[in-house]
Amino acid sequence: MQCRDGTKTPVCGISFAGGLALASYHAGVIEAFLANNVKVDWVSGSSAGAVTAALVAGGEPENAMRRLASFWGISGAAQMPDADPWAHFRAWTNVARSHVLGNARHFYPRLPTMTGFKSLYDLGEMRRRLVELVDFERLNAGTVRVSIAATDLATGDPVIFDTAAEKLGIDHFLASCGFLPEFAPVEIGGRVLVDGGLSVNTPFDLLLASDFPIDLYVVDLFARDGVIPASLERAAERKTDLMFANQTYLRLQLQLELRSLRHPEFAPSDRVTYMSYRSGPTEPGPEKSFNFSPDGLARRWREGLLDAEAALATQGERGFRTVRR
């Protein structure tokens, strides 16, 4: 991207990680960007992060919060007291309900058939909602560039779809969400594709390979750093966090090193910000991604808002930085 005088100006990009219901954290990040009048040029994502990218790019920016609120079924951020003795219990109750009955806004259990196993749940409800909320013509028009990741089920290779190279439709986004065995693979172009998080849960690679300065925000949903767990529940949660967060963070460091070798001239202009959702004691441990309770969704939304505000408050800083309030 170039200024009118021909010089290159940093492109603002956000890369969203996958994490099912944890992705309401993304909505808070977007709210902070809009409140601070930060123009986003490029969004990327895997799984639920790809859905966020679609909701951001697939409509007028001023209506982005309405689309996100409608998708999640809540009005926005809220803070519930962590001292509430029933909050943790309600979260686990919601997880159990989601596993057994599905979620009315996103997926429902798939009935067994004689044709063999496909997936535990059907994403038909999410497909319907995205078709209603996302203007795919606008998404593909190039106002905001969109890159999303899926994984080739046969080879294990990451597959990146990018509006700069092809038109994206609803099937591309559902392929990115095909987290086996919960959600079904999608065939596109002769390849059977599943969740992008199974190869690149936060697909920022194209942005860092670009030939212009960048202002990149990597929005993870799993915390790489955390406290030593004191229970089985928290130990299982910590394992999941480390598996996904290390995949993202270590790959990010490698891509930054490669970028510094390819484009040392961008070092004075580049800014890369890493932020991640850190769950509190009310989250249901390793099952937090299936916690669709209104309390949980709203609390994550608020955490994303506060983290993004903290990141944007130090916009003058260059280089790599990690946001932790």
C-alpha positions as CSV (number, residue, x, y, z in Angstrom):
1,M,0.0,0.0,0.0
2,Q,1.4,3.4,-1.0
3,C,0.7,7.0,-0.1
4,R,-0.1,9.5,-2.8
5,D,3.5,10.7,-2.9
6,G,4.6,7.2,-3.7
7,T,6.2,6.4,-0.3
8,K,5.1,3.3,1.6
9,T,3.0,3.7,4.7
10,P,2.5,0.9,7.3
11,V,-0.5,-1.3,6.6
12,C,-2.6,-2.1,9.7
13,G,-3.5,-5.8,10.0
14,I,-5.1,-8.0,12.6
15,S,-4.6,-11.7,12.8
16,F,-7.3,-13.6,14.8
17,A,-6.7,-17.0,16.4
18,G,-9.3,-19.7,16.5
19,G,-10.9,-20.9,19.7
20,L,-14.7,-21.4,19.2
21,A,-16.6,-19.4,21.9
22,L,-13.4,-17.8,23.2
23,A,-13.6,-15.6,20.0
24,S,-16.0,-13.2,21.6
25,Y,-12.7,-11.7,22.9
26,H,-12.1,-10.6,19.3
27,A,-15.3,-8.5,19.4
28,G,-13.8,-6.4,22.2
29,V,-10.6,-5.9,20.2
30,I,-12.6,-4.6,17.2
31,E,-14.7,-2.3,19.5
32,A,-11.5,-0.7,20.7
33,F,-10.2,-0.2,17.2
34,L,-13.4,1.4,16.1
35,A,-13.6,3.7,19.1
36,N,-10.0,4.9,18.4
37,N,-10.7,5.4,14.7
38,V,-8.0,2.9,13.7
39,K,-8.5,1.9,10.0
40,V,-7.8,-1.8,9.5
41,D,-6.5,-2.7,6.0
42,W,-6.0,-6.5,6.3
43,V,-7.6,-9.2,8.5
44,S,-6.6,-12.9,8.7
45,G,-7.8,-15.8,10.9
46,S,-8.3,-19.5,11.4
47,S,-11.5,-21.2,12.5
48,A,-13.5,-18.8,14.8
49,G,-10.8,-16.2,13.8
50,A,-11.8,-16.6,10.2
51,V,-15.4,-15.9,11.2
52,T,-14.3,-12.7,12.9
53,A,-12.5,-11.7,9.8
54,A,-15.6,-12.2,7.8
55,L,-17.8,-10.2,10.2
56,V,-15.2,-7.4,10.1
57,A,-14.7,-7.2,6.3
58,G,-18.2,-8.2,5.2
59,G,-20.0,-5.0,5.7
60,E,-19.8,-1.3,6.5
61,P,-17.2,-0.6,9.3
62,E,-19.7,1.5,11.3
63,N,-22.0,-1.6,11.5
64,A,-19.3,-4.0,12.5
65,M,-20.3,-4.0,16.2
66,R,-23.9,-4.7,15.3
67,R,-22.8,-7.7,13.2
68,L,-20.6,-9.0,16.0
69,A,-23.3,-8.5,18.7
70,S,-25.8,-10.3,16.5
71,F,-23.5,-13.2,15.8
72,W,-22.8,-13.8,19.5
73,G,-26.2,-12.9,20.8
74,I,-25.1,-10.4,23.4
75,S,-25.2,-6.7,23.5
76,G,-21.4,-6.2,24.2
77,A,-18.9,-6.2,27.0
78,A,-19.8,-6.7,30.7
79,Q,-17.9,-7.5,33.9
80,M,-19.4,-10.1,36.2
81,P,-17.9,-10.4,39.7
82,D,-15.4,-13.3,39.9
83,A,-16.4,-13.7,43.5
84,D,-19.8,-15.1,42.4
85,P,-19.7,-18.6,43.8
86,W,-22.0,-19.9,41.1
87,A,-20.2,-18.5,38.1
88,H,-17.9,-21.5,37.6
89,F,-20.7,-24.0,38.1
90,R,-22.9,-22.1,35.5
91,A,-20.0,-22.2,33.1
92,W,-19.6,-26.0,33.4
93,T,-23.4,-26.4,33.1
94,N,-23.3,-24.4,29.8
95,V,-20.5,-26.6,28.5
96,A,-22.5,-29.7,29.3
97,R,-25.5,-28.3,27.5
98,S,-23.4,-27.3,24.5
99,H,-21.9,-30.8,24.2
100,V,-25.3,-32.5,24.5
101,L,-27.7,-30.1,22.8
102,G,-25.4,-27.8,20.8
103,N,-25.9,-24.1,20.6
104,A,-29.0,-22.6,19.0
105,R,-26.9,-19.8,17.3
106,H,-24.1,-21.9,16.0
107,F,-24.4,-25.7,15.8
108,Y,-26.6,-28.7,16.8
109,P,-25.9,-32.4,17.2
110,R,-25.8,-34.4,14.0
111,L,-28.0,-37.4,13.9
112,P,-26.3,-40.8,13.1
113,T,-26.7,-42.0,9.5
114,M,-26.1,-45.2,7.6
115,T,-23.5,-43.4,5.4
116,G,-20.8,-43.3,8.0
117,F,-19.4,-40.7,10.4
118,K,-19.2,-37.1,9.3
119,S,-19.0,-35.1,12.5
120,L,-20.5,-34.7,15.9
121,Y,-22.2,-31.4,15.2
122,D,-23.7,-29.6,12.2
123,L,-22.7,-26.0,11.6
124,G,-25.9,-25.3,9.7
125,E,-27.0,-22.6,12.1
126,M,-23.7,-20.8,11.9
127,R,-23.8,-21.0,8.1
128,R,-27.2,-19.4,8.0
129,R,-26.2,-16.6,10.4
130,L,-23.0,-15.8,8.4
131,V,-24.9,-15.7,5.1
132,E,-27.3,-13.2,6.8
133,L,-24.7,-11.1,8.4
134,V,-21.8,-11.1,5.8
135,D,-21.9,-9.3,2.5
136,F,-19.6,-11.6,0.6
137,E,-19.5,-9.2,-2.4
138,R,-18.1,-6.5,-0.2
139,L,-15.8,-8.9,1.5
140,N,-14.3,-9.8,-1.9
141,A,-14.2,-6.3,-3.2
142,G,-10.8,-5.6,-1.6
143,T,-11.7,-2.7,0.8
144,V,-10.2,-4.9,3.6
145,R,-8.0,-7.8,2.5
146,V,-9.0,-11.1,4.0
147,S,-6.8,-14.2,4.4
148,I,-8.0,-17.3,6.2
149,A,-6.5,-20.7,6.9
150,A,-7.7,-24.3,6.6
151,T,-5.8,-27.6,6.7
152,D,-5.6,-30.3,4.0
153,L,-7.0,-33.4,5.8
154,A,-5.0,-35.8,3.6
155,T,-1.6,-34.1,3.6
156,G,-1.7,-32.0,6.8
157,D,-0.5,-28.9,4.9
158,P,-1.9,-25.5,5.7
159,V,-4.1,-24.0,3.0
160,I,-4.4,-20.2,2.8
161,F,-7.3,-18.5,1.0
162,D,-6.8,-14.8,0.2
163,T,-9.1,-12.3,-1.4
164,A,-6.1,-10.8,-3.2
165,A,-6.0,-14.0,-5.2
166,E,-9.5,-15.5,-5.3
167,K,-13.1,-15.0,-4.3
168,L,-14.1,-16.4,-0.9
169,G,-17.5,-17.9,-0.1
170,I,-19.2,-19.3,2.9
171,D,-17.7,-22.8,2.3
172,H,-14.2,-21.4,2.7
173,F,-15.1,-20.1,6.1
174,L,-16.8,-23.3,7.1
175,A,-13.7,-25.3,6.0
176,S,-11.6,-23.2,8.3
177,C,-14.0,-24.2,11.2
178,G,-13.9,-27.9,10.5
179,F,-12.3,-28.9,13.8
180,L,-12.5,-32.7,13.9
181,P,-14.4,-34.7,15.2
182,E,-16.8,-31.9,16.3
183,F,-17.2,-30.2,12.9
184,A,-17.2,-31.7,9.4
185,P,-14.6,-31.3,6.7
186,V,-15.4,-29.3,3.6
187,E,-14.3,-30.2,0.1
188,I,-13.0,-27.3,-2.0
189,G,-11.2,-27.6,-5.3
190,G,-10.8,-31.4,-4.9
191,R,-9.2,-31.1,-1.4
192,V,-10.9,-32.1,1.8
193,L,-10.2,-29.3,4.3
194,V,-10.5,-29.0,8.0
195,D,-9.9,-26.5,10.7
196,G,-7.0,-24.0,10.1
197,G,-6.0,-24.3,13.8
198,L,-4.8,-27.8,13.1
199,S,-1.9,-26.3,11.2
200,V,-1.7,-22.5,11.7
201,N,-4.1,-21.2,14.3
202,T,-3.2,-17.6,13.7
203,P,-2.3,-17.1,10.1
204,F,-0.2,-13.9,10.1
205,D,2.5,-15.3,7.7
206,L,1.3,-13.5,4.6
207,L,1.2,-10.2,6.4
208,L,4.8,-10.7,7.6
209,A,5.9,-11.7,4.1
210,S,4.5,-8.5,2.6
211,D,6.7,-5.9,0.9
212,F,5.6,-2.9,2.9
213,P,5.8,-1.8,6.5
214,I,3.2,-3.3,8.8
215,D,1.4,-2.5,12.0
216,L,0.3,-6.0,12.9
217,Y,-1.8,-7.1,15.9
218,V,-1.8,-10.8,16.7
219,V,-4.8,-11.7,18.7
220,D,-4.4,-15.1,20.4
221,L,-7.1,-16.8,22.4
222,F,-4.7,-19.0,24.5
223,A,-2.2,-17.6,26.9
224,R,1.4,-18.8,26.6
225,D,2.4,-17.6,30.1
226,G,0.4,-18.5,33.2
227,V,0.4,-19.7,36.7
228,I,1.4,-23.2,37.8
229,P,-1.8,-25.2,37.9
230,A,-3.0,-26.5,41.3
231,S,-5.8,-28.8,40.1
232,L,-6.6,-31.4,37.4
233,E,-8.9,-28.9,35.7
234,R,-6.3,-26.2,35.5
235,A,-3.6,-28.6,34.5
236,A,-5.7,-29.7,31.5
237,E,-6.5,-26.1,30.6
238,R,-2.8,-25.2,30.8
239,K,-1.9,-28.0,28.5
240,T,-4.4,-26.8,25.9
241,D,-3.2,-23.2,26.2
242,L,0.5,-24.2,25.7
243,M,-0.2,-26.3,22.7
244,F,-2.0,-23.6,20.8
245,A,-0.2,-20.5,22.2
246,N,3.3,-21.9,21.6
247,Q,2.3,-22.8,18.0
248,T,1.4,-19.2,17.5
249,Y,4.1,-17.4,19.5
250,L,7.1,-19.4,18.3
251,R,6.1,-19.3,14.7
252,L,5.6,-15.5,15.1
253,Q,9.2,-15.1,16.4
254,L,10.5,-17.2,13.4
255,Q,8.6,-15.1,10.9
256,L,9.8,-11.9,12.5
257,E,13.4,-13.1,12.2
258,L,12.8,-14.0,8.5
259,R,11.2,-10.6,7.9
260,S,14.2,-8.8,9.5
261,L,16.5,-10.6,7.0
262,R,14.3,-9.9,4.0
263,H,13.4,-6.3,4.8
264,P,15.8,-4.7,7.3
265,E,14.7,-1.3,5.9
266,F,11.2,-1.8,7.5
267,A,12.6,-2.2,11.0
268,P,12.1,1.5,11.9
269,S,8.5,1.4,10.7
270,D,7.2,-2.1,11.7
271,R,5.2,-2.6,14.8
272,V,4.0,-6.1,15.9
273,T,1.7,-6.4,18.9
274,Y,0.9,-9.8,20.5
275,M,-2.1,-10.0,22.9
276,S,-3.9,-13.0,24.2
277,Y,-7.0,-13.9,26.2
278,R,-6.2,-14.9,29.8
279,S,-9.1,-16.8,31.4
280,G,-10.1,-16.2,34.9
281,P,-11.3,-18.6,37.7
282,T,-14.9,-18.7,36.3
283,E,-13.9,-20.4,33.1
284,P,-14.5,-24.1,32.9
285,G,-10.8,-25.1,32.4
286,P,-10.0,-27.1,29.3
287,E,-13.6,-26.9,28.1
288,K,-13.8,-23.1,28.1
289,S,-14.0,-22.9,24.3
290,F,-17.5,-24.6,24.6
291,N,-18.7,-22.1,27.2
292,F,-21.3,-20.1,25.3
293,S,-22.9,-18.7,28.4
294,P,-23.8,-15.0,28.1
295,D,-21.7,-14.2,31.1
296,G,-18.6,-15.9,29.6
297,L,-19.1,-14.3,26.2
298,A,-19.5,-10.8,27.7
299,R,-16.6,-11.1,30.0
300,R,-14.3,-12.1,27.2
301,W,-15.6,-9.3,25.1
302,R,-14.6,-6.9,27.9
303,E,-11.2,-8.4,28.2
304,G,-10.5,-8.0,24.5
305,L,-11.7,-4.4,24.7
306,L,-9.4,-3.6,27.7
307,D,-6.4,-5.4,26.1
308,A,-6.8,-3.6,22.8
309,E,-7.2,-0.2,24.5
310,A,-3.9,-0.9,26.3
311,A,-2.2,-1.8,23.1
312,L,-3.5,1.3,21.2
313,A,-2.5,3.5,24.1
314,T,1.2,2.9,23.2
315,Q,0.9,3.2,19.4
316,G,4.1,5.2,19.2
317,E,6.3,2.2,20.1
318,R,7.9,0.3,17.3
319,G,9.2,-3.3,17.1
320,F,7.7,-6.3,18.9
321,R,5.7,-6.0,22.1
322,T,3.5,-8.2,24.2
323,V,0.4,-6.7,25.9
324,R,-0.4,-7.9,29.3
325,R,-2.5,-5.8,31.7
